[in-house]
Amino acid sequence: MKAARLLVFAALLLVRVVHAQQAPVRDGVRFTLSGTGVVRGAVVADNSARTPLRRALVTLSRVGLEDIRSASTDDEGRFAFAELPAATYTLNATRGGFIGMSAGAVKPGMPGRQIVLREGESAVIAPIALPRGAVIAGRILDSAGRPVWNAQVQASRFVTVNGERQLRSGTATWNATTNDHGDYRMFGLHPGEYVISAWQNGTLWQSDVTAAELEAAQKPAGAGATSQVPPIPRPFALAPTLYPGTVDESSATPIALATGEERLGVDVTLQRVPVARVSGIVIGIDGKPARGVNVLRGLRKAPAFTPVVGFGVASAADGSFALTGVAPGDYVLQVRGSSPLQAERAAEMVRLGLANPSENTQGQWANAEVTVNGADVLGVTLRMQPGMTVSGTVTAPVSPARPDVTRARVQLSPLASGSVSQFFGAAVDAQNAFRIDGVIPGRYSLSIVPLPAGYSARSAMVGDVDALDTPFEVPPGAGVSGIVITLTDAGTELGGVLTNASGQPASHLYVLAFSQNRAHWIRNGRRILSAKAGEDGAYALTGLPPGDYFLCALTDIDTTLQYEPTYLEELVPASIKLSLSDGEKKVQHLRAGG
């Protein structure tokens, strides 16, 4: 793993600060459909022979405009685009069995260099070398060793983010479906580590036919027949299973693939697990059975590589509920308040005497954690409780005029990954206050959108915690009040020009700014921001909150890694330090070294 990280970081460029000056203004792009320019080149295999690849698909895209052209290579792997207007282009090549590449990219999946074409110019592109994709193939079997047809198989690339293994975005997963022999084959995979998972499509649970059932079915009706019913066998299901044959993610064996490697015989036996019945009763907030409310089943922790199989069931007239076909695992049973429209209708039913108050469940909740190990779980009580209130105010500069924030909405986003999530929000009123009722206990992040033009959220203080950077807790039985959201019209701007060692614009480089406070290295954190340099080498990072930052230049950037603490830690030695104050417009030029 360390060696793999070193390969990722080998693309890192050291930077040094040069004299700051105003970045040049980019020229506007004139839209024309045709011209006299030509782009030509070739597509080859990334091997020692550089074998030409015939019938590779080459795509030429005009930057900033929906002007996309495509062509296939000839028997010598050559391609050409003619009658091109002067503009900036990107070029990509793909072919079955190979990994697609952008012209000038340092590795698969990363952006390539832009092609700046002038009127009448003929640009010859260096051959685009496509690496052969890796292959994973095998069979999916049931617990008796029989092939499972129409099973879904997934190869997932992963990365550890904030100490937790997560799927990578973009070109991160490959999928296949088994044939009638249970065989699957996935090709064109990028080099890296994969977790293989498989599950049966469309099957929930089933039962074996016992010898007693067969004997009873074969007896003729009439004399000698017995009315005794054979015992019903314990139902089972084929659980989502990870290679080499486990339902436990921590026990899954990753498969490391080199470029072009074929890994055959990656067989997965779907594990047979007993399923159970979970039943109980829902008690309303008035202490009476609550009918018609949905009882939802979710895992306490969502699996990373297999689908979350869950469903809900409505409680009966006596408040009872029953979930069937529940596989072993740790679950949370949840009852959540109805939608505002449903609540309005329910309230009207109560007013007319057609329903009791316990049926109006808006803003109410109930949770119960259960562990299923194959035996039925009976007698679960879900007791409804009132939701909590989260409230606060929004402040903003009053000069030259107080902005109208009544169109803004404060939103709470749950962080629970395994349970059934629910979002909560409320609009800001004319007094710049907000009140969110019916909030379920849990950890939440906070956001406010949309904001008046020219304004951004500077902070959202819950006590001494800034909820824009750090999630906060809404505990059971207690609300959260006094939140102060502060807006600012003095947003920061950080920009400059990237140049190479010879002083020329480095349009192929990226810039990454990230907080010096490692507590801010969280997924999708607002204090981590990247940008690609333009044709003239200029870059711009806008909206970073005031604070202290690291700034570095990169030949490429993997956005699925840019929030990973170990990745950022490796970048610190090659970064410069700078500070941004409220509303500061800072120009910081960077020169890339070797």
Buried (B, 14 or more C-beta within 10 A) or exposed (E): EEEEBEEBEEBBBBBEEBEEEEBEEEEEBEEEEEBBBBBEBBBBBBEEEEEBBBEBBBBBBBBEBEBEBEBEBBEEBBBBBBEBBBBBBBBBBBBEEBBBBBBBBBBBBBBBBBBBBEEEBEBEBEBBBBBBBBBBBBBBBBBEEEBBBBBBBBBBBBBBBEEEBBBBEEBBBBEBEBBEEBBBBBBBBBBBBBBBBBBBEEEBBEEEEEEEBEEBEEEEEEEEEEEEEBEEEEBBBBBBBBBBBBBEBEEBEBBEBEBBBEBEEBBBBBBBBBBBBBBBBBBBBEEEBBBBBBBBBBBBBBBBBBEEBBBBBEBBEEBBBBBBBBBBBEBBBBBBBBEEEBBEBBBEBBEEEEBBBBBBBBBBBBBBEBEBEEEBBEEBEBBBBEBBBBBBBBBBBEEEEEBEBBEBBBBBBBEBBBBBBBEBBBEBEEEBEBBBBBBBBBEBBBBBEEBBEEBBBBBBBBEEBBBBBBBBEBEEEEBBEEBEBBBBBBBBBBBBBBBBEEEEBBBBBBBBBBBBEEEBBBEEBBBBBBBBBBEBBBBEBEEBBBBEBBBBBBBBBBEBBBBBBBBBEBBEEBBBEBEBEEEBEBBBBBBBEE
